[in-house]
């Protein structure tokens, strides 16, 4: 077992009443997830569909599985029966596919829309214009088996804390603008921003969900 109990305890105390902790367990063995589960953790995040499906099959059924990677439409069906929240949705077509698979499984699947706030070009996500267009399309749609419950974003990977703060603040402002508007399938309550390296800044800027991996599980175990 390689979980950092000291970090986990400290982070849980820090987040108490402020934000949901999603323990990012990608590449980590089921035993490590079970160890955190035994300490009371229920929200876990995975980036890869196959890995998530394999872990879901062998771990307790009351785990809240968060899919936090870039989800391809043709793989939605593998996680639709059980996924708790899909982060990082950045197209209307993907929302339609999630709705289709949710309907097949007689479920309502909650989603977060990913907004591009970082300076790096490699990050996925919607710009403000695309976000507005998607929200308008959703309002006119009959997607009754999905619900957009929030926004998520990743700040620039930078030591410039002012830059990171400004990016998170930008997303908080966008969130507040859209949170005033509510329909059956669009009800914003979750602002997911902040990871191991910048979650403290994210909390200061209004995040209520953080995705933390390496502080809890150590560095990633990527295959050679």
C-alpha positions in Angstrom: 0.0 0.0 0.0 1.4 3.4 -0.9 -1.1 6.0 0.2 0.1 9.0 2.1 -2.1 8.9 5.2 -0.7 12.1 6.7 -1.5 14.1 3.5 -5.0 12.5 3.2 -5.9 13.4 6.8 -4.6 17.0 6.4 -6.3 17.6 3.1 -9.6 16.2 4.4 -9.4 18.6 7.4 -8.6 21.5 5.1 -11.5 20.8 2.8 -14.1 20.0 5.4 -17.3 21.9 4.6 -15.6 23.7 1.6 -15.0 21.2 -1.2 -15.4 17.6 -2.3 -12.2 15.6 -2.6 -11.9 13.5 -5.7 -8.9 11.1 -5.1 -7.3 10.7 -8.5 -6.4 7.0 -8.6 -5.4 6.6 -12.3 -2.6 4.0 -12.7 -2.9 3.0 -9.1 -3.8 -0.5 -8.0 -7.2 -1.4 -6.6 -5.6 -2.1 -3.2 -4.6 1.5 -2.8 -8.1 2.6 -3.7 -9.5 0.1 -1.2 -7.2 1.4 1.5 -8.5 5.0 1.1 -12.1 3.6 0.8 -11.5 2.0 4.2 -10.6 5.4 5.6 -14.0 6.8 4.4 -13.1 8.1 1.0 -15.9 7.6 -1.6 -15.0 9.8 -4.6 -12.3 8.5 -6.9 -11.2 9.9 -10.3 -10.0 7.9 -13.3 -8.7 9.0 -16.7 -8.9 5.8 -18.8 -12.1 4.0 -19.6 -10.8 0.5 -19.6 -8.9 1.0 -16.3 -12.0 2.5 -14.7 -14.2 -0.4 -15.8 -11.8 -3.0 -14.5 -11.5 -1.2 -11.1 -15.3 -0.7 -10.8 -15.8 -4.5 -11.3 -13.7 -5.4 -8.2 -14.2 -2.5 -5.8 -17.1 -1.6 -3.5 -20.3 -0.6 -5.4 -20.9 2.6 -3.3 -17.8 4.3 -4.7 -18.6 7.5 -6.6 -16.5 7.1 -9.8 -15.6 10.3 -11.6 -14.3 10.1 -15.1 -11.8 13.0 -15.4 -10.0 12.2 -18.7 -10.9 13.2 -22.2 -13.8 10.9 -23.0 -14.3 9.6 -26.6 -17.9 9.2 -27.6 -17.4 5.5 -28.6 -16.3 4.6 -25.1 -19.2 6.2 -23.1 -21.1 2.9 -23.2 -18.5 1.2 -21.0 -18.9 3.6 -18.1 -22.6 4.7 -18.5 -23.9 1.9 -16.2 -22.1 3.2 -13.1 -20.3 6.5 -13.5 -21.2 9.1 -10.9 -19.9 12.3 -12.7 -18.3 12.9 -16.1 -15.8 15.8 -16.0 -14.4 17.4 -19.0 -17.3 17.4 -21.4 -16.5 19.8 -24.2 -18.9 19.2 -27.1 -22.7 18.9 -27.6 -22.1 15.6 -29.6 -20.5 14.1 -26.5 -23.5 15.2 -24.3 -25.8 13.6 -26.8 -23.9 10.3 -26.7 -23.9 10.3 -22.9 -27.6 11.0 -22.9 -28.1 8.1 -25.3 -26.2 5.6 -23.1 -27.8 6.9 -19.9 -31.2 6.3 -21.4 -30.2 2.7 -22.3 -29.2 2.2 -18.7 -32.3 3.9 -17.3 -30.0 6.5 -15.5 -29.5 10.2 -15.2 -25.8 11.0 -15.6 -24.4 14.2 -14.3 -21.7 16.1 -16.3 -19.4 19.0 -15.9 -18.5 21.2 -18.9 -14.8 21.9 -19.3 -13.8 25.5 -19.9 -10.4 26.3 -21.4 -8.7 28.8 -19.1 -5.0 27.9 -19.3 -2.4 29.5 -21.6 -1.2 26.1 -22.9 -2.8 25.1 -26.2 -2.7 21.4 -25.2 -5.6 21.6 -22.7 -9.0 20.6 -23.8 -12.1 22.7 -23.2 -14.6 25.3 -24.4 -13.9 29.0 -24.8 -16.6 31.4 -23.5 -18.3 31.7 -26.9 -18.4 27.9 -27.4 -19.7 27.5 -23.9 -22.5 30.0 -24.5 -23.4 28.2 -27.7 -23.4 24.8 -26.1 -25.6 26.0 -23.2 -28.1 27.5 -25.7 -28.2 24.2 -27.6 -28.8 22.3 -24.4 -31.7 24.6 -23.5 -33.4 23.7 -26.9 -32.6 20.0 -26.7 -34.6 17.1 -25.3 -31.7 15.5 -23.5 -33.6 14.2 -20.5 -31.0 11.7 -19.2 -28.1 14.0 -18.6 -27.7 16.9 -16.3 -25.0 19.6 -16.5 -24.2 20.2 -12.8 -21.1 22.4 -13.1 -18.0 23.6 -14.8 -14.4 22.4 -14.5 -11.1 23.8 -15.7 -7.3 23.4 -15.4 -5.1 26.4 -14.8 -1.7 26.8 -16.5 1.1 24.6 -15.2 3.1 27.5 -13.8 4.9 28.7 -10.8 3.3 32.1 -11.3 0.6 32.0 -8.6 -0.9 35.3 -9.8 -1.5 33.8 -13.3 -3.0 30.7 -11.8 -5.2 32.8 -9.5 -6.4 34.9 -12.4 -7.3 31.8 -14.4 -9.3 30.3 -11.6 -11.0 33.6 -10.9 -12.0 33.9 -14.6 -13.7 30.4 -14.4 -15.4 31.4 -11.1 -16.9 34.5 -12.8 -18.1 32.4 -15.8 -19.6 29.9 -13.4 -21.5 32.6 -11.5 -22.9 34.1 -14.7 -24.2 30.7 -15.9 -25.4 29.6 -12.4 -28.1 32.2 -12.6 -29.7 30.2 -15.3 -31.4 26.9 -14.5 -33.4 24.3 -16.5 -34.2 20.6 -16.0 -30.8 19.5 -17.5 -28.7 22.5 -16.5 -28.3 23.2 -12.8 -24.8 24.5 -11.9 -23.6 23.7 -8.3 -20.2 22.2 -8.8 -17.0 24.2 -9.7 -14.2 21.7 -10.1 -10.8 23.3 -10.2 -7.6 22.6 -8.5 -5.2 19.6 -8.4 -2.3 18.6 -6.2 -0.1 21.5 -7.2 -2.6 24.3 -7.1 -5.7 23.2 -5.1 -5.0 25.7 -2.3 -5.2 28.6 -4.8 -8.3 27.0 -6.4 -10.0 26.9 -2.9 -9.2 30.6 -2.4 -10.9 31.4 -5.7 -14.1 29.5 -5.0 -13.6 25.9 -6.0 -15.9 23.3 -4.3 -14.4 20.2 -5.9 -10.6 19.4 -6.1 -8.9 16.5 -8.0 -5.9 15.3 -6.0 -3.7 12.4 -7.0 0.0 12.5 -6.3 -0.3 14.0 -2.8 -2.4 11.0 -1.8 -0.9 8.1 -3.9 2.6 9.3 -4.8 3.8 9.7 -8.4 2.1 7.9 -11.3 3.1 4.4 -12.2 3.2 4.7 -16.0 4.2 1.6 -17.9 7.7 1.7 -19.5 
